[in-house]
Amino acid sequence: MAKEKVTITLDRAKAEAARGLVGAASTSEVIDIALERLLRAERLRRDVEAYRRFPQTVGERAVAEHAASAGLKHDVDWEAPAQSVVKLKVGDQIRLTEKDFERLSAAFFADLERKFL
């Protein structure tokens, strides 16, 4: 999509804080990131609203029950953290760097888009 110059009024302190949080090179980049996230969130919210207005019928649920779901199952035992790759227990605090958070959130939203958009 082509970009063009626009004039906006914003809180400079918020823009700078956001720029620091997302590691953006410019305020324009911050706004692009914010708008992209807003679009994703609103599309997802609307999809969820539409689904709630028109839930699956009995027939659709029956078809879904027979779908191939072998790849979706997992055998995680939440009570056995010693066997866990990350060695976390339920309730453990997870610490992430800003870069790790950005990477994980980007992957999360990409996964949502791939599955639902």
Order of alpha helices (4+ residues) and beta strands (2+ residues): alpha-alpha-alpha-alpha
